[in-house]
Amino acid sequence: MRVKTVQINWHDKLPIFSVDFDHNYVNSSGGWRFATGGGDNNVRLWRLRTPSEREREPKQPAVEFLASLNRHTAPVNVVRFSPCSSKLASAGDDGVIIIWRQQQTTEEISRAPPVTMEGVLEDDGFVEPEVWRPAAMLRGSLADICDLAWSPDGNFLVSASVDNTARIWDAREARCLQVLADHSHYVQGVVWDPLGEFIATQSSDRSLRVYRWAAPRDPREIKSGTEVVSLFASHYSMPLAGPEQKGDEDKEEENALADGMEGVELQSTEVLGDVPMEEAAASALPVTADIVTAPTTTNRSQRLFHDDNLASFFRRPSISPDGRLLAAAAGVQRDRSARNTSYIWARDALQAPPVLSLAGHAKPVVATRWAPCRFAAIKHTDAPTAWLADDTDTRMMLAVASQSSVAIYDTSMGAGAIGLMSGLHYAAITDLAWTRDGSHMILTSIDGFASIVSIDQPSAAIDIPTPLADVPGCTSGTTDHSRESLSDGAMSTQAQHHATSANNKGKKRLAPTLISQL
C-alpha cells in the first residue's frame, strides 16, 4: 500500500468536504471517475488514471479534470453517485439537493452554449471534457445539509441536516416523502442499507438511530402523507465494562477526546500518531478492537458517542456491501480509559449493543467507508479470528477515518488494523471513498488537498450482486443475508480481546504499489 497527496488546485485551495466514486463509470481509456465537493461552492468531476497510464506518463498528475458543476450558492458538503446509474447528488450549506446528469449526445450538449463537440468552452478557452446539467433540484430543507445517501435502487435519497432532521426524498419526482425529527441536535451522517431495508442516522445529540423501510419500493405507489420509514432502534449508551472510574476523571478524559487530544498514553493510540505510514505499519503497537461485553463489576452505563463539543461537521456511518455490518463514527469507548472508536453493529442485532469496537484512534472518528466489494479469502495456517466466523471464503475491508489519520481493517485478519496512514494533511480529514474493485481509495481534507491510496490486493475482488434485480441499470442477481445470524458469526472470544500486531510474521498484508510522480 502506498499513499500520496496530490498537490493540484482541487477547489481553489479551499476545503474539500466530500468525495465519491462513480461505480458505473465506463470509459475507453479506463480509470475511475470521482466527484469532489468543496468550499468554493462547486462540484468537480475527475478521472483517476490507471496504473498503466501513470507508468507511461510519470510526470503527469495521477488525476485528470473532467468538469466543474457550479449551481450551488454555498459550500458543498456532500457528493454521492447513484448506485444504479451515473447520476450524481450534491448538497451543502444552501440547503438544496441537486441531482446532476451527464449530457451524452451532441444535441444535448448544443443546448448549453457556448460549446464545442468535445465539451464546454470556458472563458479562458479551456474545454471541459464532460458536460453535466441539473436533472432535478430538491428543496425543502431548512438549513445546511451535511450528508446524503441513495437507496440501492436509485429511486430515493435520505439527507441529514443541521435543523435536527433527516429527510426521505423521492428522487424521480423531487418531493419530500417524510421528515424524521427524532434527533435533538444536528444530524451529521446518514447511510442506506444496500439491501434496502434499513436507514441509519447519526447526530451530535450522541445517538445513532436505525429506521426500517415500511413503504412500497415503487415510488409511484407511495401516496402523499404516507410514512415510508418507522423507527427501529436508538442507541445512546450501553453498560460500562470494567472497573468504575471517578466522575471527574471521566469528564476530563471525554473533554480531552472531544478536543481532538489524547486523554491518556495508551499503546493503542500511539500507533496512529503523526508518523510516516511505513513506520506506523512496522510498529508493534496495534490499533486494537475489543469485543463489547456486559460488565460484571458495575451497573453503570456509558455514552457511546461524542457530544456536540466534537469539532467536526460530519459523523458518517457506513454499512458493509453485503448489508451485514454497520460501522458508526464518533464513538467513545470507556473501559480502562476513554478511547476514540468506531462501533460495529450486526444486522440481526441492530437493537442490541454493538458487537465490536475498533478503538485506539488518536482523534475522533469522523467517517467510515466499506470497500464496495468482497475479496477472495486468504488462507493462513495461523490466521487470527475473523469478524464473521461463518464466512471463511470471502473477506471485506473497512476504512475508518479519524480527524488526523485513516486505519484500514480486514474482516478476515482479526481485530487489528492492517494499514495505518497519518500525517498526510495539515487539517482534519472529512471524507473518503473506494473504487469499485477496492484497488484505490481517496481521502479529502479541510486543508484543500486530497490523498490517493493505491492498494495491491492479495486476492481478487468479488462483486456483490444487488437484491433488487428488477431495477433497470442495477447488477442482476440476488443476495439475501437478512436472516443470517451475525451475532453468532461475529467474533466471539474472551472479553476485552486485543488483536496482535498488524505486522505478524507469515501474514501477507497489502503490498506497496507506487503512484505516479506529479
Helices and strands as residue ranges (DSSP letters): E 2-6, E 16-21, E 32-38, E 43-48, H 51-56, E 63-69, E 76-81, E 88-92, E 97-102, H 106-109, E 120-121, E 127-128, E 132-138, E 145-150, E 156-161, E 166-170, E 175-180, E 187-192, E 198-203, E 207-213, G 219-221, E 229-235, E 237-239, H 247-258, H 267-270, H 277-282, E 290-291, E 301-303, E 318-319, E 325-327, E 331-334, E 338-346, G 347-349, E 356-361, E 365-370, E 374-376, E 394-395, E 397-402, E 405-410, E 419-422, E 429-434, E 440-445, E 450-454, E 461-462, H 486-489
